[in-house]
Amino acid sequence: MRALLGYDLGVAITGTEQVGMTLIMTEGFGRIPMAGRTFELLKSREGQKASINGATQIRAGVLRPEVIVAWHEERSAQSEPRAPASGLRPGSAVRIIREPLFGRIGKVIALPQEPGEIATEAKVRVAEIALDDGTQPLVPRANLEMIE
């Protein structure tokens, strides 16, 4: 990014760079593989026109980059509308967005009502996550993003 922009890119806010194109980087570079569901979804829309907004803001009022592809699906009278996302719940697919488990993907097992103690000895709202290696760490809910 430094070679493209001519300066180091900050981590808090992006989207105002004057580069003549929008670039959205997902996980899937370095040691972190791209989520299979994300890859398959993008692959299924290969060749279609897309609109993208690469603006990012990590502070309050979080903004995430967006890829928008028109979804043309014939609906039969028998097809049921999809239910809207209902927030984090047991069974939700999530990505951990902070170290020490940054980039790991898992499923929510439980959302304890009482705050849990984390490595820093702070007590915060946590989620119990099932990872593919069989471990079930308690992760601060603020360190998770849902994969829809």
Secondary structure by P-SEA (a helix, b strand, c coil): ccccccbbbbccccccccccbbbbbccccccccccaaaaaaaaaaccbbbbbbcbbbccccbbbbbbbbbbbcccccccccccccccccccbbbbbcccccccbbbbbccccccccccccccccbbbbbbcccccccccccccccccc
